[in-house]
Amino acid sequence: MRVGIGYDVHAFTEGRPLVLGGVDVPHEMGLIGHSDADVLAHALTDAIISAMRAGDLGAHFPDSDPAYADACSIDLLARVAGMMRDAGWRLIDADTVLVLERPRVSPYRDAMRANLAEALGVEVEAVGVKATTTEGLGFAGREEGVAAYAVVLLERASG
């Protein structure tokens, strides 16, 4: 078994949708990024890459590569899930946390979990999504951006 941890952060900007866990969350600002800036999907993708000891998100999907401009991060997660399976691993469990003051994400949690699970090829029960605030502290507390953490447990696939 292996554990991987992932982290990502993106700054808010006007004129972009806020995409979290593959869900367009209504908000007056979105996140800056080369792709769709889905900070939750990025953290989870990075955690899987970490558990496989295969580098990091930027090594696989560099923001200098125009092929990933405006890429759907859920699709990138699905690609990494395929790499994970091809390398002989299977995901046992994933847990994630979003760090932001607003918007509230609880109304979208189930849809986020479903999107992430589908991309990973696992049951929804294997994916956790939650959110927390920093009570006004730091960049997230000042509503300058969103951070996400993810942890995964992988197991060597038998067969």
MARLUMKE-561219 format. One record per atom (N, C-alpha, C): residue number from 0; residue in one letter; atom name; z, y, x. Coordinates in steps of 0.2 Angstrom, whole numbers, plus 2048, in hexadecimal, padded with zeros to 3 digits. Atoms other than C-alpha are relative to their C-alpha. Example, Ala and Ser with C-alpha at 12.3 -4.5 7.8 and 13.67 -1.06 7.14 Angstrom:
BEGIN
+-----+------+------+-----+-----+-----+
:  nr : rest : atom :  zz :  yy :  xx :
+-----+------+------+-----+-----+-----+
:   0 :    A :    N : 800 : 7FA : 804 :
:   0 :    A :   CA : 827 : 7EA : 83E :
:   0 :    A :    C : 800 : 806 : 804 :
:   1 :    S :    N : 7FF : 7FA : 7FC :
:   1 :    S :   CA : 824 : 7FB : 844 :
:   1 :    S :    C : 803 : 805 : 7FC :
+-----+------+------+-----+-----+-----+
END
This chain:
BEGIN
+-----+------+------+-----+-----+-----+
:  nr : rest : atom :  zz :  yy :  xx :
+-----+------+------+-----+-----+-----+
:   0 :    M :    N : 800 : 7FA : 804 :
:   0 :    M :   CA : 800 : 800 : 800 :
:   0 :    M :    C : 800 : 806 : 804 :
:   1 :    R :    N : 800 : 7F9 : 7FD :
:   1 :    R :   CA : 7FD : 812 : 805 :
:   1 :    R :    C : 802 : 806 : 7FB :
:   2 :    V :    N : 7FF : 7FA : 804 :
:   2 :    V :   CA : 803 : 823 : 7FF :
:   2 :    V :    C : 7FC : 805 : 803 :
:   3 :    G :    N : 803 : 7FA : 7FE :
:   3 :    G :   CA : 7F9 : 833 : 800 :
:   3 :    G :    C : 802 : 806 : 7FC :
:   4 :    I :    N : 7FE : 7F9 : 803 :
:   4 :    I :   CA : 7FD : 845 : 7FD :
:   4 :    I :    C : 7FB : 804 : 800 :
:   5 :    G :    N : 806 : 7FB : 800 :
:   5 :    G :   CA : 7F1 : 852 : 7F8 :
:   5 :    G :    C : 803 : 807 : 7FE :
:   6 :    Y :    N : 7FE : 7F9 : 801 :
:   6 :    Y :   CA : 7F3 : 865 : 7F7 :
:   6 :    Y :    C : 7FA : 805 : 800 :
:   7 :    D :    N : 805 : 7FB : 800 :
:   7 :    D :   CA : 7E7 : 873 : 7F2 :
:   7 :    D :    C : 802 : 806 : 7FC :
:   8 :    V :    N : 7FE : 7FA : 803 :
:   8 :    V :   CA : 7E8 : 885 : 7ED :
:   8 :    V :    C : 7F9 : 804 : 800 :
:   9 :    H :    N : 806 : 7FB : 801 :
:   9 :    H :   CA : 7DB : 892 : 7E6 :
:   9 :    H :    C : 803 : 806 : 7FD :
:  10 :    A :    N : 7FF : 7FA : 803 :
:  10 :    A :   CA : 7DC : 8A4 : 7E2 :
:  10 :    A :    C : 7FD : 801 : 7FA :
:  11 :    F :    N : 803 : 7FE : 807 :
:  11 :    F :   CA : 7D9 : 8AB : 7D1 :
:  11 :    F :    C : 7FB : 806 : 802 :
:  12 :    T :    N : 805 : 7FB : 800 :
:  12 :    T :   CA : 7CA : 8B6 : 7CE :
:  12 :    T :    C : 7FD : 801 : 7F9 :
:  13 :    E :    N : 803 : 7FF : 807 :
:  13 :    E :   CA : 7C1 : 8BE : 7BF :
:  13 :    E :    C : 7F9 : 7FD : 800 :
:  14 :    G :    N : 807 : 802 : 801 :
:  14 :    G :   CA : 7B1 : 8B7 : 7B8 :
:  14 :    G :    C : 7FE : 7F9 : 802 :
:  15 :    R :    N : 801 : 807 : 7FF :
:  15 :    R :   CA : 7B3 : 8A5 : 7BB :
:  15 :    R :    C : 805 : 7FC : 7FB :
:  16 :    P :    N : 7FC : 804 : 804 :
:  16 :    P :   CA : 7BA : 897 : 7B0 :
:  16 :    P :    C : 806 : 7FD : 804 :
:  17 :    L :    N : 7FA : 803 : 7FD :
:  17 :    L :   CA : 7CB : 890 : 7B3 :
:  17 :    L :    C : 7FF : 7F8 : 7FF :
:  18 :    V :    N : 801 : 807 : 801 :
:  18 :    V :   CA : 7C8 : 87D : 7B6 :
:  18 :    V :    C : 805 : 7FD : 803 :
:  19 :    L :    N : 7FA : 804 : 7FD :
:  19 :    L :   CA : 7D7 : 872 : 7B8 :
:  19 :    L :    C : 7FF : 7F9 : 7FD :
:  20 :    G :    N : 801 : 807 : 802 :
:  20 :    G :   CA : 7D5 : 85F : 7B8 :
:  20 :    G :    C : 7FA : 7FF : 7FC :
:  21 :    G :    N : 806 : 801 : 804 :
:  21 :    G :   CA : 7C4 : 861 : 7B1 :
:  21 :    G :    C : 800 : 803 : 7F9 :
:  22 :    V :    N : 800 : 7FD : 807 :
:  22 :    V :   CA : 7C9 : 86B : 7A2 :
:  22 :    V :    C : 7FF : 808 : 801 :
:  23 :    D :    N : 800 : 7F9 : 800 :
:  23 :    D :   CA : 7C4 : 87D : 79F :
:  23 :    D :    C : 806 : 803 : 7FC :
:  24 :    V :    N : 7FA : 7FE : 803 :
:  24 :    V :   CA : 7D4 : 885 : 79C :
:  24 :    V :    C : 800 : 808 : 7FE :
:  25 :    P :    N : 801 : 7F9 : 802 :
:  25 :    P :   CA : 7D3 : 896 : 792 :
:  25 :    P :    C : 805 : 804 : 804 :
:  26 :    H :    N : 7FC : 7FB : 7FC :
:  26 :    H :   CA : 7D9 : 8A4 : 79E :
:  26 :    H :    C : 7FC : 805 : 802 :
:  27 :    E :    N : 804 : 7FA : 7FE :
:  27 :    E :   CA : 7D4 : 8B5 : 7A3 :
:  27 :    E :    C : 7FD : 800 : 807 :
:  28 :    M :    N : 803 : 801 : 7F9 :
:  28 :    M :   CA : 7D0 : 8AF : 7B5 :
:  28 :    M :    C : 7FF : 7F9 : 801 :
:  29 :    G :    N : 801 : 807 : 7FD :
:  29 :    G :   CA : 7CA : 8A0 : 7BE :
:  29 :    G :    C : 802 : 800 : 807 :
:  30 :    L :    N : 7FF : 801 : 7F9 :
:  30 :    L :   CA : 7CB : 89A : 7CF :
:  30 :    L :    C : 7FA : 801 : 805 :
:  31 :    I :    N : 805 : 7FF : 7FB :
:  31 :    I :   CA : 7C1 : 89F : 7DF :
:  31 :    I :    C : 7FF : 7F9 : 803 :
:  32 :    G :    N : 801 : 806 : 7FC :
:  32 :    G :   CA : 7B9 : 890 : 7E7 :
:  32 :    G :    C : 7F8 : 7FF : 801 :
:  33 :    H :    N : 807 : 802 : 7FF :
:  33 :    H :   CA : 7A9 : 889 : 7EE :
:  33 :    H :    C : 7FD : 7FC : 7FA :
:  34 :    S :    N : 802 : 804 : 806 :
:  34 :    S :   CA : 7A9 : 87C : 7E0 :
:  34 :    S :    C : 803 : 803 : 7FA :
:  35 :    D :    N : 7FD : 7FD : 806 :
:  35 :    D :   CA : 7B0 : 87E : 7CF :
:  35 :    D :    C : 808 : 802 : 801 :
:  36 :    A :    N : 7F9 : 7FE : 7FE :
:  36 :    A :   CA : 7C1 : 881 : 7D8 :
:  36 :    A :    C : 806 : 7FD : 7FC :
:  37 :    D :    N : 7FB : 803 : 804 :
:  37 :    D :   CA : 7CA : 874 : 7CE :
:  37 :    D :    C : 806 : 7FD : 805 :
:  38 :    V :    N : 7FB : 801 : 7FC :
:  38 :    V :   CA : 7DA : 874 : 7D8 :
:  38 :    V :    C : 804 : 7F9 : 7FF :
:  39 :    L :    N : 7FC : 806 : 802 :
:  39 :    L :   CA : 7E2 : 865 : 7CF :
:  39 :    L :    C : 7FB : 7FA : 803 :
:  40 :    A :    N : 804 : 805 : 7FE :
:  40 :    A :   CA : 7D3 : 85A : 7D2 :
:  40 :    A :    C : 7FF : 800 : 808 :
:  41 :    H :    N : 800 : 800 : 7F8 :
:  41 :    H :   CA : 7D2 : 860 : 7E5 :
:  41 :    H :    C : 806 : 7FD : 803 :
:  42 :    A :    N : 7FA : 803 : 7FD :
:  42 :    A :   CA : 7E4 : 85B : 7E8 :
:  42 :    A :    C : 800 : 7F9 : 7FF :
:  43 :    L :    N : 800 : 807 : 801 :
:  43 :    L :   CA : 7E2 : 84A : 7E0 :
:  43 :    L :    C : 7FB : 7FD : 805 :
:  44 :    T :    N : 805 : 803 : 7FB :
:  44 :    T :   CA : 7D2 : 847 : 7EA :
:  44 :    T :    C : 802 : 800 : 807 :
:  45 :    D :    N : 7FE : 800 : 7F9 :
:  45 :    D :   CA : 7DA : 84C : 7FA :
:  45 :    D :    C : 806 : 7FB : 801 :
:  46 :    A :    N : 7FB : 805 : 7FF :
:  46 :    A :   CA : 7E9 : 841 : 7F7 :
:  46 :    A :    C : 7FD : 7F9 : 801 :
:  47 :    I :    N : 804 : 806 : 7FF :
:  47 :    I :   CA : 7DD : 832 : 7F5 :
:  47 :    I :    C : 7FD : 7FF : 807 :
:  48 :    I :    N : 803 : 800 : 7F9 :
:  48 :    I :   CA : 7D4 : 836 : 805 :
:  48 :    I :    C : 806 : 7FF : 805 :
:  49 :    S :    N : 7FA : 801 : 7FC :
:  49 :    S :   CA : 7E5 : 838 : 80D :
:  49 :    S :    C : 802 : 7F9 : 801 :
:  50 :    A :    N : 7FD : 807 : 800 :
:  50 :    A :   CA : 7EB : 827 : 808 :
:  50 :    A :    C : 7FB : 7FB : 803 :
:  51 :    M :    N : 805 : 804 : 7FD :
:  51 :    M :   CA : 7DB : 81F : 80E :
:  51 :    M :    C : 7FF : 802 : 808 :
:  52 :    R :    N : 800 : 7FE : 7F9 :
:  52 :    R :   CA : 7DE : 828 : 81F :
:  52 :    R :    C : 7F8 : 802 : 802 :
:  53 :    A :    N : 807 : 7FF : 7FF :
:  53 :    A :   CA : 7CC : 82F : 81D :
:  53 :    A :    C : 7FF : 808 : 801 :
:  54 :    G :    N : 801 : 7F9 : 7FF :
:  54 :    G :   CA : 7CF : 841 : 822 :
:  54 :    G :    C : 802 : 805 : 7FA :
:  55 :    D :    N : 7FE : 7FC : 805 :
:  55 :    D :   CA : 7D0 : 84F : 815 :
:  55 :    D :    C : 7FA : 802 : 7FB :
:  56 :    L :    N : 805 : 7FE : 805 :
:  56 :    L :   CA : 7C6 : 857 : 806 :
:  56 :    L :    C : 7FB : 804 : 804 :
:  57 :    G :    N : 805 : 7FB : 7FD :
:  57 :    G :   CA : 7BE : 864 : 811 :
:  57 :    G :    C : 7FB : 7FC : 805 :
:  58 :    A :    N : 804 : 804 : 7FC :
:  58 :    A :   CA : 7B7 : 856 : 81D :
:  58 :    A :    C : 7FB : 7FC : 7FC :
:  59 :    H :    N : 805 : 804 : 804 :
:  59 :    H :   CA : 7AE : 84D : 80F :
:  59 :    H :    C : 7FC : 805 : 7FB :
:  60 :    F :    N : 804 : 7FB : 804 :
:  60 :    F :   CA : 7A9 : 85C : 804 :
:  60 :    F :    C : 801 : 807 : 803 :
:  61 :    P :    N : 7FF : 7FA : 7FD :
:  61 :    P :   CA : 7A8 : 86B : 810 :
:  61 :    P :    C : 7FE : 806 : 7FC :
:  62 :    D :    N : 803 : 7FA : 804 :
:  62 :    D :   CA : 7A7 : 87C : 808 :
:  62 :    D :    C : 7FB : 804 : 803 :
:  63 :    S :    N : 806 : 7FD : 7FD :
:  63 :    S :   CA : 79A : 881 : 814 :
:  63 :    S :    C : 7F9 : 7FC : 7FE :
:  64 :    D :    N : 806 : 804 : 802 :
:  64 :    D :   CA : 78E : 874 : 80C :
:  64 :    D :    C : 7FE : 803 : 7F9 :
:  65 :    P :    N : 803 : 7FD : 806 :
:  65 :    P :   CA : 783 : 87C : 7FF :
:  65 :    P :    C : 800 : 7FB : 7FA :
:  66 :    A :    N : 801 : 805 : 805 :
:  66 :    A :   CA : 782 : 86B : 7F6 :
:  66 :    A :    C : 806 : 800 : 7FC :
:  67 :    Y :    N : 7FA : 800 : 804 :
:  67 :    Y :   CA : 794 : 86D : 7F0 :
:  67 :    Y :    C : 801 : 807 : 7FC :
:  68 :    A :    N : 800 : 7FA : 804 :
:  68 :    A :   CA : 791 : 87F : 7E9 :
:  68 :    A :    C : 801 : 7FF : 7F9 :
:  69 :    D :    N : 7FF : 801 : 808 :
:  69 :    D :   CA : 798 : 87F : 7D7 :
:  69 :    D :    C : 801 : 7F9 : 7FE :
:  70 :    A :    N : 7FF : 808 : 802 :
:  70 :    A :   CA : 79B : 86C : 7D8 :
:  70 :    A :    C : 806 : 7FF : 7FB :
:  71 :    C :    N : 7FB : 802 : 804 :
:  71 :    C :   CA : 7A5 : 864 : 7CB :
:  71 :    C :    C : 805 : 7FC : 803 :
:  72 :    S :    N : 7FB : 803 : 7FC :
:  72 :    S :   CA : 7B5 : 85F : 7D3 :
:  72 :    S :    C : 802 : 7F9 : 7FD :
:  73 :    I :    N : 7FE : 807 : 803 :
:  73 :    I :   CA : 7B8 : 850 : 7C7 :
:  73 :    I :    C : 7FA : 7FB : 802 :
:  74 :    D :    N : 805 : 805 : 7FD :
:  74 :    D :   CA : 7A7 : 849 : 7CD :
:  74 :    D :    C : 802 : 7FF : 807 :
:  75 :    L :    N : 7FE : 801 : 7F9 :
:  75 :    L :   CA : 7AD : 84B : 7DF :
:  75 :    L :    C : 806 : 7FB : 800 :
:  76 :    L :    N : 7FB : 805 : 801 :
:  76 :    L :   CA : 7BD : 842 : 7DA :
:  76 :    L :    C : 7FD : 7F9 : 7FF :
:  77 :    A :    N : 803 : 806 : 801 :
:  77 :    A :   CA : 7B3 : 834 : 7D3 :
:  77 :    A :    C : 7FC : 7FD : 806 :
:  78 :    R :    N : 803 : 802 : 7FA :
:  78 :    R :   CA : 7A9 : 833 : 7E3 :
:  78 :    R :    C : 805 : 7FD : 805 :
:  79 :    V :    N : 7FA : 802 : 7FC :
:  79 :    V :   CA : 7B9 : 831 : 7ED :
:  79 :    V :    C : 803 : 7FA : 7FD :
:  80 :    A :    N : 7FE : 806 : 803 :
:  80 :    A :   CA : 7BF : 824 : 7E1 :
:  80 :    A :    C : 7FC : 7FA : 801 :
:  81 :    G :    N : 805 : 805 : 7FE :
:  81 :    G :   CA : 7AF : 81A : 7E4 :
:  81 :    G :    C : 801 : 7FE : 808 :
:  82 :    M :    N : 7FF : 801 : 7F9 :
:  82 :    M :   CA : 7B2 : 81C : 7F7 :
:  82 :    M :    C : 806 : 7FC : 801 :
:  83 :    M :    N : 7FA : 804 : 800 :
:  83 :    M :   CA : 7C4 : 816 : 7F4 :
:  83 :    M :    C : 7FF : 7F9 : 7FF :
:  84 :    R :    N : 801 : 807 : 802 :
:  84 :    R :   CA : 7BE : 806 : 7EB :
:  84 :    R :    C : 7FC : 7FD : 806 :
:  85 :    D :    N : 805 : 803 : 7FB :
:  85 :    D :   CA : 7B0 : 803 : 7F8 :
:  85 :    D :    C : 804 : 7FF : 807 :
:  86 :    A :    N : 7FB : 801 : 7FA :
:  86 :    A :   CA : 7BE : 804 : 806 :
:  86 :    A :    C : 805 : 7FB : 7FF :
:  87 :    G :    N : 7FB : 805 : 802 :
:  87 :    G :   CA : 7C8 : 7F7 : 7FD :
:  87 :    G :    C : 806 : 802 : 7FD :
:  88 :    W :    N : 7FA : 7FE : 803 :
:  88 :    W :   CA : 7D5 : 801 : 7F5 :
:  88 :    W :    C : 7FF : 801 : 7F8 :
:  89 :    R :    N : 800 : 7FF : 807 :
:  89 :    R :   CA : 7DA : 803 : 7E3 :
:  89 :    R :    C : 807 : 805 : 7FF :
:  90 :    L :    N : 7FB : 7FB : 802 :
:  90 :    L :   CA : 7E5 : 811 : 7DB :
:  90 :    L :    C : 805 : 7FD : 7FC :
:  91 :    I :    N : 7FA : 803 : 805 :
:  91 :    I :   CA : 7F6 : 80B : 7D4 :
:  91 :    I :    C : 802 : 806 : 7FC :
:  92 :    D :    N : 7FD : 7FB : 803 :
:  92 :    D :   CA : 7FC : 81C : 7D0 :
:  92 :    D :    C : 7FF : 807 : 803 :
:  93 :    A :    N : 801 : 7F9 : 7FE :
:  93 :    A :   CA : 7F9 : 82F : 7D1 :
:  93 :    A :    C : 805 : 805 : 7FC :
:  94 :    D :    N : 7FC : 7FB : 804 :
:  94 :    D :   CA : 805 : 83E : 7CD :
:  94 :    D :    C : 7FE : 806 : 803 :
:  95 :    T :    N : 802 : 7F9 : 7FE :
:  95 :    T :   CA : 800 : 850 : 7CE :
:  95 :    T :    C : 805 : 805 : 7FD :
:  96 :    V :    N : 7FD : 7FA : 803 :
:  96 :    V :   CA : 808 : 861 : 7CB :
:  96 :    V :    C : 7FC : 806 : 802 :
:  97 :    L :    N : 803 : 7F9 : 800 :
:  97 :    L :   CA : 800 : 872 : 7C8 :
:  97 :    L :    C : 806 : 805 : 801 :
:  98 :    V :    N : 7FB : 7FB : 7FF :
:  98 :    V :   CA : 80A : 881 : 7CE :
:  98 :    V :    C : 7FC : 807 : 7FE :
:  99 :    L :    N : 803 : 7FA : 803 :
:  99 :    L :   CA : 806 : 891 : 7C4 :
:  99 :    L :    C : 804 : 803 : 7FB :
: 100 :    E :    N : 7FC : 7FD : 805 :
: 100 :    E :   CA : 80E : 89D : 7B9 :
: 100 :    E :    C : 7FD : 800 : 7F9 :
: 101 :    R :    N : 804 : 801 : 807 :
: 101 :    R :   CA : 801 : 89D : 7AB :
: 101 :    R :    C : 7F9 : 7FF : 802 :
: 102 :    P :    N : 7FE : 801 : 807 :
: 102 :    P :   CA : 7F8 : 898 : 7A2 :
: 102 :    P :    C : 804 : 7F9 : 7FF :
: 103 :    R :    N : 7FD : 806 : 802 :
: 103 :    R :   CA : 802 : 88A : 79A :
: 103 :    R :    C : 7FB : 7FA : 800 :
: 104 :    V :    N : 805 : 806 : 800 :
: 104 :    V :   CA : 7F9 : 879 : 79E :
: 104 :    V :    C : 802 : 7FA : 7FB :
: 105 :    S :    N : 7FE : 805 : 804 :
: 105 :    S :   CA : 803 : 86E : 793 :
: 105 :    S :    C : 7FB : 7FE : 7FA :
: 106 :    P :    N : 805 : 802 : 806 :
: 106 :    P :   CA : 7F6 : 86F : 784 :
: 106 :    P :    C : 7FA : 7FC : 803 :
: 107 :    Y :    N : 806 : 803 : 7FD :
: 107 :    Y :   CA : 7E9 : 868 : 790 :
: 107 :    Y :    C : 802 : 7FA : 805 :
: 108 :    R :    N : 7FE : 806 : 7FB :
: 108 :    R :   CA : 7F3 : 85B : 79A :
: 108 :    R :    C : 7FD : 7FA : 7FE :
: 109 :    D :    N : 803 : 807 : 802 :
: 109 :    D :   CA : 7ED : 84C : 790 :
: 109 :    D :    C : 7F8 : 800 : 802 :
: 110 :    A :    N : 807 : 7FF : 7FE :
: 110 :    A :   CA : 7DB : 852 : 793 :
: 110 :    A :    C : 7FF : 7FF : 807 :
: 111 :    M :    N : 800 : 801 : 7F9 :
: 111 :    M :   CA : 7DE : 854 : 7A5 :
: 111 :    M :    C : 801 : 7F9 : 803 :
: 112 :    R :    N : 7FE : 807 : 7FE :
: 112 :    R :   CA : 7E6 : 843 : 7A7 :
: 112 :    R :    C : 7FA : 7FC : 7FF :
: 113 :    A :    N : 806 : 804 : 802 :
: 113 :    A :   CA : 7D7 : 83B : 79E :
: 113 :    A :    C : 7FA : 801 : 805 :
: 114 :    N :    N : 806 : 7FF : 7FB :
: 114 :    N :   CA : 7CA : 844 : 7A9 :
: 114 :    N :    C : 801 : 7FD : 807 :
: 115 :    L :    N : 7FE : 803 : 7F9 :
: 115 :    L :   CA : 7D3 : 83F : 7B9 :
: 115 :    L :    C : 800 : 7F9 : 800 :
: 116 :    A :    N : 800 : 808 : 800 :
: 116 :    A :   CA : 7D6 : 82D : 7B4 :
: 116 :    A :    C : 7F9 : 7FE : 7FF :
: 117 :    E :    N : 806 : 803 : 801 :
: 117 :    E :   CA : 7C4 : 82B : 7AE :
: 117 :    E :    C : 7FC : 801 : 807 :
: 118 :    A :    N : 803 : 7FF : 7FA :
: 118 :    A :   CA : 7BE : 832 : 7BF :
: 118 :    A :    C : 802 : 7FB : 805 :
: 119 :    L :    N : 7FD : 805 : 7FC :
: 119 :    L :   CA : 7C9 : 826 : 7C8 :
: 119 :    L :    C : 7FF : 7F9 : 7FE :
: 120 :    G :    N : 801 : 807 : 803 :
: 120 :    G :   CA : 7C5 : 817 : 7BD :
: 120 :    G :    C : 806 : 7FC : 7FF :
: 121 :    V :    N : 7F9 : 803 : 802 :
: 121 :    V :   CA : 7D7 : 814 : 7B8 :
: 121 :    V :    C : 802 : 802 : 7F9 :
: 122 :    E :    N : 7FD : 7FF : 806 :
: 122 :    E :   CA : 7E1 : 814 : 7A9 :
: 122 :    E :    C : 804 : 807 : 800 :
: 123 :    V :    N : 7FD : 7FA : 800 :
: 123 :    V :   CA : 7E8 : 825 : 7A3 :
: 123 :    V :    C : 808 : 800 : 802 :
: 124 :    E :    N : 7F9 : 801 : 7FE :
: 124 :    E :   CA : 7FA : 81E : 7A6 :
: 124 :    E :    C : 801 : 801 : 807 :
: 125 :    A :    N : 7FF : 800 : 7F9 :
: 125 :    A :   CA : 7F7 : 81E : 7B8 :
: 125 :    A :    C : 7FF : 807 : 803 :
: 126 :    V :    N : 801 : 7F9 : 7FD :
: 126 :    V :   CA : 7F4 : 831 : 7BA :
: 126 :    V :    C : 805 : 804 : 7FC :
: 127 :    G :    N : 7FB : 7FB : 802 :
: 127 :    G :   CA : 802 : 83E : 7B8 :
: 127 :    G :    C : 7FE : 807 : 801 :
: 128 :    V :    N : 802 : 7F9 : 7FF :
: 128 :    V :   CA : 7FF : 850 : 7B5 :
: 128 :    V :    C : 806 : 804 : 7FD :
: 129 :    K :    N : 7FA : 7FC : 802 :
: 129 :    K :   CA : 80D : 85D : 7B4 :
: 129 :    K :    C : 7FF : 807 : 803 :
: 130 :    A :    N : 800 : 7F9 : 7FE :
: 130 :    A :   CA : 80F : 870 : 7B7 :
: 130 :    A :    C : 807 : 803 : 801 :
: 131 :    T :    N : 7FA : 7FC : 7FF :
: 131 :    T :   CA : 81C : 87B : 7BE :
: 131 :    T :    C : 7FF : 807 : 802 :
: 132 :    T :    N : 801 : 7F9 : 7FE :
: 132 :    T :   CA : 81F : 88D : 7C1 :
: 132 :    T :    C : 804 : 801 : 806 :
: 133 :    T :    N : 7FB : 7FE : 7FB :
: 133 :    T :   CA : 827 : 896 : 7D0 :
: 133 :    T :    C : 804 : 805 : 7FE :
: 134 :    E :    N : 7FB : 7FB : 803 :
: 134 :    E :   CA : 831 : 8A2 : 7C5 :
: 134 :    E :    C : 7FE : 806 : 804 :
: 135 :    G :    N : 802 : 7F9 : 7FD :
: 135 :    G :   CA : 827 : 8B1 : 7CC :
: 135 :    G :    C : 800 : 800 : 808 :
: 136 :    L :    N : 800 : 800 : 7F8 :
: 136 :    L :   CA : 828 : 8AC : 7DF :
: 136 :    L :    C : 7FA : 7FE : 802 :
: 137 :    G :    N : 806 : 802 : 7FC :
: 137 :    G :   CA : 81A : 8AB : 7EB :
: 137 :    G :    C : 7F9 : 802 : 7FC :
: 138 :    F :    N : 807 : 7FE : 802 :
: 138 :    F :   CA : 807 : 8AC : 7E8 :
: 138 :    F :    C : 7FF : 7FD : 7F9 :
: 139 :    A :    N : 801 : 802 : 807 :
: 139 :    A :   CA : 808 : 8A1 : 7D8 :
: 139 :    A :    C : 804 : 804 : 7FB :
: 140 :    G :    N : 7FC : 7FC : 805 :
: 140 :    G :   CA : 816 : 8AB : 7D1 :
: 140 :    G :    C : 7FE : 807 : 7FF :
: 141 :    R :    N : 803 : 7F9 : 801 :
: 141 :    R :   CA : 80D : 8BB : 7D4 :
: 141 :    R :    C : 7F9 : 7FF : 7FC :
: 142 :    E :    N : 806 : 802 : 804 :
: 142 :    E :   CA : 7FE : 8B2 : 7CA :
: 142 :    E :    C : 7FA : 802 : 804 :
: 143 :    E :    N : 805 : 7FF : 7FC :
: 143 :    E :   CA : 7F3 : 8B4 : 7D9 :
: 143 :    E :    C : 7FB : 7FA : 801 :
: 144 :    G :    N : 804 : 806 : 7FF :
: 144 :    G :   CA : 7ED : 8A2 : 7D9 :
: 144 :    G :    C : 804 : 7FA : 7FD :
: 145 :    V :    N : 7FD : 806 : 802 :
: 145 :    V :   CA : 7F1 : 890 : 7D5 :
: 145 :    V :    C : 801 : 7FB : 805 :
: 146 :    A :    N : 7FF : 806 : 7FB :
: 146 :    A :   CA : 7F8 : 881 : 7E0 :
: 146 :    A :    C : 800 : 7FA : 7FC :
: 147 :    A :    N : 7FF : 807 : 803 :
: 147 :    A :   CA : 7F7 : 86F : 7DC :
: 147 :    A :    C : 802 : 7FB : 806 :
: 148 :    Y :    N : 7FE : 806 : 7FC :
: 148 :    Y :   CA : 800 : 860 : 7E4 :
: 148 :    Y :    C : 7FE : 7FA : 7FD :
: 149 :    A :    N : 802 : 807 : 803 :
: 149 :    A :   CA : 7FB : 84E : 7E2 :
: 149 :    A :    C : 803 : 7FB : 805 :
: 150 :    V :    N : 7FE : 806 : 7FC :
: 150 :    V :   CA : 802 : 83D : 7E8 :
: 150 :    V :    C : 7FD : 7FA : 7FD :
: 151 :    V :    N : 803 : 807 : 802 :
: 151 :    V :   CA : 7FA : 82C : 7E7 :
: 151 :    V :    C : 803 : 7FA : 803 :
: 152 :    L :    N : 7FE : 807 : 7FD :
: 152 :    L :   CA : 7FE : 81A : 7EA :
: 152 :    L :    C : 7FA : 7FC : 7FF :
: 153 :    L :    N : 806 : 805 : 800 :
: 153 :    L :   CA : 7F0 : 80F : 7EF :
: 153 :    L :    C : 802 : 7F9 : 802 :
: 154 :    E :    N : 7FF : 807 : 7FE :
: 154 :    E :   CA : 7F0 : 7FC : 7F1 :
: 154 :    E :    C : 7FA : 7FD : 802 :
: 155 :    R :    N : 806 : 804 : 7FE :
: 155 :    R :   CA : 7E4 : 7F1 : 7FB :
: 155 :    R :    C : 7FE : 7FC : 7FA :
: 156 :    A :    N : 803 : 804 : 806 :
: 156 :    A :   CA : 7D9 : 7E9 : 7ED :
: 156 :    A :    C : 800 : 7F9 : 803 :
: 157 :    S :    N : 801 : 807 : 7FE :
: 157 :    S :   CA : 7DA : 7D7 : 7ED :
: 157 :    S :    C : 7F9 : 7FD : 7FE :
: 158 :    G :    N : 806 : 803 : 802 :
: 158 :    G :   CA : 7CB : 7CC : 7ED :
: 158 :    G :    C : 7FC : 7FF : 806 :
+-----+------+------+-----+-----+-----+
END
